[in-house]
Amino acid sequence: MKIRSQSTPSHKSKVLNYYHQALDRNFLTVKETESPKGNSFPNSNNISNEVMTITIDSINYQIRPYQISTCSLKIVLIAELNSIKVVDRFDLYVANAREQFIKSCCKRFSIDELSLEEDLYKILDIVEKDRDS
C-alpha cells in the first residue's frame, strides 16, 4: 500500500500546472480555419505551434502535431462539445491510444463510441494527407 504524503501535489494540481505551462508556451494556440487545407503540418519531428481546427458532427477538434513522421503521428487533440473539453496527447497510429481517447470522450460527452472512432479515422486521413503534401 502506497501512502501519499501531504506535500505531494494532487493529480488535479499537476494537470492544472501542466495546462498553464502549455498556455504560457503557446502550445495551445488556436488558429481558426474554415477548412483543414489552409494549415500544413511539418514534415519533421520538430514541435510546431500550428493548430488545425475542424468540426465533425458538431464536435470541434483542435489538432496540434508534436511529432510527425512516416511511422508516427503524435498529436495533441482537443475535442469540444457544448463547452465540455477532452484533451489528450497520443499517437494516431496506436490503437490503444485511440481507444483511450474515445472512452474519455464517450464518458464526458455521453455519445456512442462508433461515431467517435469514425471521427478519429477521418482525422487520421486528414493528418496523413496534410503530412504527405
C-alpha positions as CSV (number, residue, x, y, z in Angstrom):
1,M,0.0,0.0,0.0
2,K,1.4,3.3,-1.0
3,I,0.8,6.3,1.2
4,R,0.9,9.7,-0.3
5,S,2.5,12.5,1.8
6,Q,0.8,15.8,2.4
7,S,3.5,17.7,0.4
8,T,2.9,15.7,-2.8
9,P,0.8,17.7,-5.3
10,S,-2.5,16.2,-6.3
11,H,-3.2,14.9,-9.8
12,K,-5.6,17.8,-10.4
13,S,-3.0,20.4,-9.4
14,K,-0.4,18.7,-11.6
15,V,-2.8,18.7,-14.6
16,L,-3.6,22.4,-14.0
17,N,0.0,23.2,-13.7
18,Y,0.8,21.4,-17.0
19,Y,-2.2,23.2,-18.7
20,H,-0.9,26.6,-17.6
21,Q,2.6,25.8,-18.7
22,A,1.2,24.8,-22.1
23,L,-0.7,28.0,-22.4
24,D,2.4,30.0,-21.4
25,R,4.5,28.3,-24.1
26,N,1.7,28.8,-26.7
27,F,1.3,25.0,-27.1
28,L,-2.5,25.5,-27.1
29,T,-2.6,28.4,-29.6
30,V,-5.6,28.0,-31.9
31,K,-5.8,29.3,-35.5
32,E,-9.3,29.2,-36.7
33,T,-9.7,27.9,-40.3
34,E,-12.7,27.1,-42.4
35,S,-11.0,24.1,-44.0
36,P,-8.1,22.0,-42.9
37,K,-6.3,22.6,-46.2
38,G,-5.2,26.1,-45.0
39,N,-2.7,24.8,-42.4
40,S,0.1,22.4,-43.0
41,F,2.0,20.1,-40.7
42,P,5.8,20.0,-40.7
43,N,7.5,17.0,-42.3
44,S,10.0,16.9,-39.4
45,N,10.0,15.9,-35.7
46,N,10.1,19.5,-34.6
47,I,7.3,20.8,-32.3
48,S,5.0,23.2,-34.2
49,N,2.6,25.8,-32.9
50,E,0.3,25.3,-35.9
51,V,-3.2,24.1,-35.0
52,M,-5.8,22.7,-37.3
53,T,-9.4,23.2,-36.3
54,I,-12.1,21.0,-37.8
55,T,-15.7,20.2,-36.9
56,I,-17.3,16.8,-37.4
57,D,-20.9,16.1,-36.3
58,S,-21.0,19.2,-34.0
59,I,-17.7,18.2,-32.2
60,N,-14.9,20.7,-32.6
61,Y,-11.5,19.2,-32.9
62,Q,-8.2,21.1,-32.5
63,I,-5.2,19.1,-33.7
64,R,-1.7,20.2,-33.0
65,P,1.1,17.9,-34.2
66,Y,4.2,17.4,-32.0
67,Q,5.9,14.5,-33.7
68,I,5.0,13.7,-37.3
69,S,7.0,11.1,-39.3
70,T,6.3,8.1,-41.6
71,C,6.0,5.8,-38.6
72,S,4.2,8.0,-36.0
73,L,1.5,10.7,-36.0
74,K,1.8,12.1,-32.4
75,I,-0.6,14.9,-31.8
76,V,-2.4,16.9,-29.1
77,L,-6.1,16.5,-29.7
78,I,-8.7,18.7,-28.1
79,A,-12.3,17.7,-28.6
80,E,-15.0,20.1,-27.6
81,L,-18.8,19.6,-27.4
82,N,-21.1,22.1,-25.7
83,S,-18.2,23.8,-23.8
84,I,-17.0,20.4,-22.5
85,K,-13.4,19.6,-23.5
86,V,-11.3,16.5,-23.6
87,V,-7.6,17.0,-24.1
88,D,-5.1,14.2,-24.8
89,R,-1.7,13.7,-26.4
90,F,-1.2,10.4,-28.3
91,D,-0.1,8.7,-31.5
92,L,-2.9,8.2,-34.0
93,Y,-1.3,5.0,-35.2
94,V,-1.6,3.4,-31.8
95,A,-4.9,1.6,-31.4
96,N,-4.9,1.5,-27.6
97,A,-4.2,5.3,-27.5
98,R,-7.2,5.9,-29.8
99,E,-9.4,3.7,-27.7
100,Q,-8.5,5.5,-24.5
101,F,-9.3,8.9,-26.2
102,I,-12.6,7.5,-27.4
103,K,-13.5,6.2,-24.0
104,S,-12.7,9.6,-22.4
105,C,-14.8,11.4,-24.9
106,C,-17.7,9.0,-24.5
107,K,-17.6,9.4,-20.8
108,R,-17.6,13.2,-21.0
109,F,-19.9,13.8,-24.0
110,S,-22.3,10.9,-23.4
111,I,-22.2,9.7,-27.1
112,D,-21.5,6.4,-28.7
113,E,-18.1,5.1,-29.4
114,L,-18.6,4.2,-33.0
115,S,-19.1,7.8,-34.2
116,L,-16.0,8.9,-32.3
117,E,-14.0,6.1,-33.8
118,E,-15.1,7.2,-37.3
119,D,-14.1,10.8,-36.4
120,L,-10.6,9.7,-35.4
121,Y,-10.2,7.8,-38.7
122,K,-11.3,11.0,-40.5
123,I,-8.7,13.0,-38.5
124,L,-6.1,10.3,-39.3
125,D,-6.8,10.6,-43.0
126,I,-6.6,14.4,-42.9
127,V,-3.3,14.5,-40.9
128,E,-1.8,11.9,-43.3
129,K,-2.8,13.8,-46.4
130,D,-1.5,17.0,-45.0
131,R,1.8,15.4,-43.9
132,D,2.3,13.9,-47.4
133,S,1.5,17.1,-49.2
